[in-house]
Amino acid sequence: MRILSALLLSVLTLSLTACGRSEQINGRSSSTAYRSVKMLKERLPPEKRIEFEISFWTIRDAYKDTKEFLSQVDGKNPDEIIETGREIYQQRKNQGFREYQQYSSWEEMIDKYARERREQDRHIKPDKRDKANDVLYKL
């Protein structure tokens, strides 16, 4: 009985530890970081997804060295990534970064990319092959 309770306790502790970082980026390697970002992005409300995605790639662009980039994103949640992205945007804008000069603010840049994404989504046509692979059968 003692062994069973110890085993149950260790399994419970391990599962809680494994699930504890579910809202954070795992920066152990590039592939785990990208996988974490993908999962986090899917859990975010639609209005925050683009801001999170742009922030992540802004951080990636600012830190060319992979190890330095991973140390910047490891353990951060989406709000922290967005805040870091804003800071990098503001630093680059103040330094005269050419691509950011066309925007008066971070919000304006995010709005522009959100409009572009909605426009892209509007023009996506369903693939005919998808209909042929429908798993819903007529009974």
Backbone as JSON, one array per atom type, in Angstrom:
{
  "sequence": "MRILSALLLSVLTLSLTACGRSEQINGRSSSTAYRSVKMLKERLPPEKRIEFEISFWTIRDAYKDTKEFLSQVDGKNPDEIIETGREIYQQRKNQGFREYQQYSSWEEMIDKYARERREQDRHIKPDKRDKANDVLYKL",
  "N": [[0.82, -1.19, 0.0], [1.97, 1.22, 0.74], [3.83, 1.56, -1.26], [2.2, 1.85, -3.48], [0.87, 4.27, -2.86], [3.06, 6.01, -2.8], [3.9, 5.8, -5.43], [1.66, 6.81, -6.75], [1.65, 9.43, -5.78], [4.11, 10.35, -6.85], [3.59, 10.17, -9.61], [1.49, 11.99, -9.85], [2.78, 14.36, -9.05], [4.71, 14.55, -11.08], [3.06, 14.85, -13.34], [1.8, 17.29, -12.78], [4.0, 18.97, -12.76], [4.86, 18.73, -15.41], [2.73, 19.86, -16.76], [2.8, 22.42, -15.89], [4.1, 24.42, -17.36], [2.54, 25.02, -19.5], [1.48, 27.36, -20.48], [3.59, 28.79, -21.34], [6.51, 29.53, -23.29], [8.59, 26.98, -24.45], [11.84, 27.07, -24.46], [13.92, 25.29, -24.97], [14.94, 24.26, -27.34], [15.06, 25.28, -30.81], [13.01, 24.02, -32.27], [11.26, 23.13, -30.26], [10.52, 25.58, -29.2], [9.18, 26.79, -31.38], [7.1, 24.98, -31.65], [5.81, 25.35, -29.19], [4.99, 28.0, -29.48], [3.18, 27.75, -31.56], [1.16, 26.18, -30.35], [0.42, 27.87, -28.23], [-0.49, 30.09, -29.64], [-2.79, 29.09, -30.85], [-4.44, 28.86, -28.67], [-4.95, 31.42, -27.88], [-7.15, 34.32, -27.83], [-8.72, 35.39, -30.89], [-8.17, 38.14, -31.5], [-5.74, 38.63, -30.29], [-3.9, 36.98, -31.43], [-2.45, 37.74, -33.79], [-0.94, 39.89, -32.86], [0.64, 38.58, -30.97], [2.01, 36.78, -32.63], [3.43, 38.53, -34.37], [4.97, 39.84, -32.47], [6.57, 37.74, -31.5], [8.07, 37.08, -33.82], [9.33, 39.5, -34.21], [11.01, 39.59, -32.02], [12.59, 37.41, -32.7], [13.82, 38.37, -35.0], [15.3, 40.42, -33.91], [17.18, 39.15, -32.34], [19.58, 37.51, -33.63], [21.31, 35.39, -33.09], [20.77, 32.1, -32.25], [20.85, 30.85, -29.68], [20.82, 33.06, -27.97], [18.37, 34.17, -28.7], [16.61, 32.09, -27.92], [17.03, 32.16, -25.17], [15.84, 34.56, -24.62], [13.1, 34.13, -25.08], [12.41, 31.87, -23.66], [10.34, 30.41, -21.25], [8.55, 32.49, -21.17], [5.29, 33.93, -21.17], [2.43, 34.54, -23.36], [1.66, 37.3, -22.98], [3.99, 38.46, -21.97], [5.7, 38.06, -24.13], [4.46, 39.7, -26.03], [4.8, 42.18, -24.79], [7.62, 42.38, -24.81], [8.03, 42.39, -27.57], [6.81, 44.84, -28.21], [8.56, 46.59, -26.9], [10.96, 46.19, -28.32], [10.1, 47.05, -30.84], [9.67, 49.8, -30.28], [12.27, 50.61, -29.55], [13.64, 50.15, -31.96], [12.22, 51.84, -33.68], [12.85, 54.33, -32.56], [15.54, 54.33, -33.15], [15.48, 54.73, -35.81], [14.73, 52.69, -37.55], [13.95, 51.65, -40.68], [11.65, 50.24, -41.69], [9.75, 50.55, -39.7], [9.13, 53.2, -39.61], [6.95, 53.99, -41.08], [4.74, 53.63, -39.53], [2.79, 55.08, -36.96], [2.46, 54.11, -34.45], [2.68, 51.14, -32.36], [0.2, 49.86, -32.24], [-1.01, 50.72, -34.6], [0.56, 49.4, -36.51], [-0.01, 46.71, -35.88], [-2.76, 46.69, -36.42], [-2.69, 47.09, -39.19], [-1.46, 44.72, -40.1], [-3.36, 42.92, -39.18], [-5.59, 43.57, -40.74], [-4.56, 42.88, -43.26], [-4.27, 40.11, -42.91], [-6.94, 39.32, -42.54], [-7.9, 39.95, -45.06], [-6.43, 38.18, -46.65], [-7.47, 35.77, -45.69], [-10.05, 35.94, -46.61], [-9.8, 35.49, -49.31], [-9.12, 32.88, -49.63], [-9.79, 29.96, -51.24], [-11.87, 27.1, -51.06], [-10.44, 23.88, -51.34], [-11.01, 21.54, -53.88], [-10.34, 18.91, -53.5], [-10.63, 18.54, -50.79], [-13.33, 18.18, -50.35], [-13.77, 15.71, -51.48], [-12.5, 14.11, -49.7], [-14.04, 13.97, -47.46], [-15.05, 12.94, -44.28], [-17.51, 12.51, -43.29], [-20.14, 10.48, -43.68], [-22.92, 9.69, -45.74], [-25.82, 8.46, -44.42]],
  "CA": [[0.0, 0.0, 0.0], [2.87, 2.36, 0.78], [4.44, 1.69, -2.59], [1.16, 2.37, -4.35], [0.64, 5.69, -2.55], [4.26, 6.73, -3.24], [3.86, 5.82, -6.89], [0.59, 7.74, -7.12], [2.13, 10.76, -5.47], [5.14, 10.73, -7.82], [2.94, 10.37, -10.91], [0.75, 13.24, -9.74], [3.77, 15.44, -9.04], [5.29, 14.63, -12.42], [2.07, 15.39, -14.29], [1.63, 18.71, -12.49], [5.22, 19.64, -13.21], [4.86, 18.75, -16.88], [1.67, 20.75, -17.24], [2.99, 23.74, -15.31], [4.61, 25.38, -18.32], [1.71, 24.95, -20.7], [1.2, 28.7, -20.96], [4.88, 29.43, -21.56], [7.3, 29.02, -24.4], [9.68, 26.08, -24.09], [12.98, 27.51, -25.26], [15.01, 24.31, -24.91], [15.51, 24.23, -28.69], [14.24, 26.04, -31.76], [11.81, 23.28, -32.64], [10.3, 23.16, -29.14], [10.01, 26.95, -29.09], [8.19, 26.99, -32.44], [5.94, 24.15, -31.3], [5.14, 26.03, -28.09], [4.34, 29.19, -30.02], [2.02, 27.3, -32.33], [0.11, 25.78, -29.42], [-0.04, 29.05, -27.5], [-1.24, 30.94, -30.56], [-4.1, 28.5, -31.06], [-5.24, 29.05, -27.45], [-5.22, 32.84, -27.67], [-8.31, 34.85, -28.54], [-8.32, 35.81, -32.25], [-7.65, 39.51, -31.57], [-4.38, 38.67, -29.76], [-3.01, 36.05, -32.16], [-1.54, 38.43, -34.71], [0.0, 40.67, -32.05], [1.58, 37.61, -30.4], [2.86, 36.26, -33.72], [4.34, 39.6, -34.8], [5.92, 40.06, -31.38], [7.53, 36.63, -31.49], [9.0, 37.2, -34.94], [10.12, 40.7, -33.98], [12.08, 39.16, -31.11], [13.47, 36.53, -33.48], [14.6, 39.22, -35.9], [16.22, 41.24, -33.12], [18.23, 38.28, -31.8], [19.97, 36.6, -34.72], [21.93, 34.21, -32.51], [19.69, 31.21, -31.8], [20.9, 30.66, -28.22], [20.39, 34.31, -27.35], [16.94, 34.27, -28.95], [15.91, 31.12, -27.07], [17.07, 32.63, -23.78], [14.9, 35.68, -24.52], [11.71, 33.69, -25.12], [12.18, 30.71, -22.79], [9.58, 30.61, -20.03], [7.66, 33.65, -21.24], [3.91, 33.7, -21.59], [2.09, 35.42, -24.49], [1.66, 38.72, -22.63], [5.38, 38.88, -21.86], [6.23, 38.11, -25.5], [3.91, 40.91, -26.65], [5.47, 43.33, -24.17], [8.99, 42.42, -25.34], [7.91, 42.82, -28.96], [6.55, 46.3, -28.2], [9.8, 47.28, -26.51], [11.89, 46.12, -29.46], [9.53, 47.94, -31.85], [9.92, 51.18, -29.89], [13.71, 50.84, -29.65], [14.0, 50.23, -33.38], [11.61, 53.05, -34.23], [13.66, 55.45, -32.08], [16.83, 54.26, -33.83], [15.27, 55.04, -37.21], [14.51, 51.47, -38.34], [13.2, 52.12, -41.84], [10.35, 49.6, -41.88], [8.81, 50.98, -38.66], [8.85, 54.63, -39.71], [5.65, 54.21, -41.71], [3.69, 53.48, -38.51], [2.9, 56.05, -35.86], [2.45, 53.38, -33.18], [2.63, 49.68, -32.39], [-1.18, 49.49, -32.52], [-1.26, 50.94, -36.03], [1.22, 48.33, -37.24], [-0.78, 45.5, -35.63], [-4.02, 46.83, -37.17], [-2.41, 46.9, -40.61], [-1.25, 43.3, -40.34], [-4.63, 42.22, -38.95], [-6.39, 43.79, -41.96], [-3.98, 42.06, -44.33], [-4.58, 38.71, -42.63], [-8.37, 39.11, -42.84], [-8.04, 40.0, -46.51], [-5.91, 36.91, -47.15], [-8.42, 34.72, -45.33], [-11.24, 36.09, -47.46], [-9.52, 35.03, -50.67], [-8.79, 31.45, -49.65], [-10.88, 29.18, -51.82], [-11.79, 25.71, -50.63], [-9.84, 22.95, -52.27], [-11.96, 20.52, -54.32], [-9.92, 17.63, -52.94], [-11.12, 18.43, -49.42], [-14.69, 17.67, -50.37], [-13.68, 14.31, -51.81], [-11.97, 13.4, -48.53], [-14.95, 14.22, -46.33], [-15.22, 11.74, -43.48], [-18.91, 12.37, -42.92], [-20.79, 9.62, -44.66], [-24.39, 9.76, -45.8], [-26.4, 7.21, -43.91]],
  "C": [[0.87, 1.26, 0.0], [3.48, 2.61, -0.6], [3.43, 2.3, -3.56], [0.91, 3.86, -4.11], [1.85, 6.53, -2.98], [4.29, 6.86, -4.75], [2.8, 6.82, -7.38], [1.02, 9.18, -6.89], [3.18, 11.23, -6.47], [4.55, 10.98, -9.21], [2.18, 11.69, -10.92], [1.69, 14.44, -9.78], [4.38, 15.63, -10.42], [4.31, 15.24, -13.41], [1.83, 16.87, -14.04], [2.83, 19.52, -12.92], [5.25, 19.77, -14.72], [3.85, 19.72, -17.43], [1.87, 22.19, -16.77], [3.44, 24.79, -16.31], [3.77, 25.42, -19.59], [1.39, 26.32, -21.28], [2.48, 29.5, -21.2], [5.58, 28.78, -22.74], [8.42, 28.15, -23.85], [10.85, 26.4, -25.0], [14.17, 26.57, -25.19], [15.71, 24.19, -26.26], [14.6, 25.04, -29.6], [12.94, 25.31, -32.07], [10.79, 23.26, -31.49], [9.72, 24.56, -28.95], [8.93, 27.2, -30.14], [6.92, 26.19, -32.18], [5.13, 24.81, -30.18], [4.36, 27.25, -28.58], [3.09, 28.8, -30.79], [0.86, 26.93, -31.41], [-0.44, 26.98, -28.66], [-0.91, 29.94, -28.38], [-2.65, 30.41, -30.77], [-5.01, 28.71, -29.85], [-5.62, 30.51, -27.2], [-6.52, 33.27, -28.34], [-7.85, 35.42, -29.9], [-7.7, 37.21, -32.31], [-6.22, 39.62, -31.04], [-3.4, 37.82, -30.56], [-2.0, 36.78, -33.03], [-0.5, 39.23, -33.93], [1.06, 39.75, -31.44], [2.55, 37.12, -31.47], [3.87, 37.3, -34.18], [5.39, 39.87, -33.72], [7.0, 38.98, -31.36], [8.54, 36.79, -32.62], [9.82, 38.48, -34.88], [11.29, 40.38, -33.05], [13.09, 38.3, -31.86], [14.38, 37.34, -34.39], [15.63, 40.05, -35.13], [17.4, 40.43, -32.58], [18.58, 37.23, -32.84], [20.59, 35.31, -34.2], [20.83, 33.35, -31.87], [19.69, 31.03, -30.28], [20.42, 31.91, -27.49], [18.88, 34.5, -27.51], [16.16, 33.34, -28.02], [15.93, 31.55, -25.61], [16.11, 33.79, -23.57], [13.44, 35.22, -24.42], [11.4, 32.56, -24.14], [11.44, 31.11, -21.51], [8.64, 31.79, -20.05], [6.28, 33.24, -21.7], [3.57, 34.68, -22.71], [2.12, 36.91, -24.16], [3.09, 39.26, -22.51], [6.04, 38.98, -23.24], [5.75, 39.38, -26.2], [4.59, 42.15, -26.09], [6.9, 43.48, -24.69], [8.98, 42.88, -26.79], [7.66, 44.31, -29.08], [7.82, 47.09, -27.89], [10.79, 47.31, -27.66], [11.41, 47.04, -30.58], [9.9, 49.39, -31.53], [11.4, 51.53, -29.98], [14.13, 51.03, -31.11], [13.43, 51.48, -34.03], [12.42, 54.28, -33.83], [15.02, 55.48, -32.75], [16.71, 54.54, -35.32], [15.14, 53.82, -38.1], [13.51, 51.79, -39.45], [11.79, 51.53, -41.95], [9.31, 50.06, -40.86], [8.44, 52.45, -38.77], [7.49, 54.93, -40.33], [4.49, 54.11, -40.73], [3.9, 54.5, -37.41], [2.94, 55.36, -34.51], [2.44, 51.88, -33.43], [1.23, 49.23, -32.82], [-1.52, 49.65, -34.0], [-0.64, 49.82, -36.87], [0.43, 47.02, -37.08], [-2.09, 45.54, -36.41], [-3.8, 46.59, -38.65], [-2.25, 45.41, -40.93], [-2.53, 42.49, -40.12], [-5.55, 42.38, -40.16], [-5.88, 42.93, -43.11], [-4.32, 40.59, -44.14], [-6.05, 38.41, -42.93], [-8.61, 39.09, -44.34], [-7.53, 38.7, -47.14], [-6.9, 35.78, -46.89], [-9.67, 34.77, -46.19], [-11.04, 35.48, -48.84], [-9.13, 33.56, -50.75], [-10.0, 30.69, -50.16], [-10.75, 27.74, -51.35], [-11.23, 24.82, -51.74], [-10.85, 21.85, -52.61], [-11.62, 19.15, -53.73], [-10.42, 17.44, -51.51], [-12.52, 17.83, -49.39], [-14.69, 16.15, -50.66], [-13.2, 13.48, -50.62], [-12.82, 13.62, -47.29], [-15.18, 12.91, -45.58], [-16.67, 11.54, -43.01], [-19.63, 11.61, -44.02], [-22.29, 9.82, -44.61], [-24.93, 8.41, -45.36], [-27.71, 6.91, -44.58]]
}
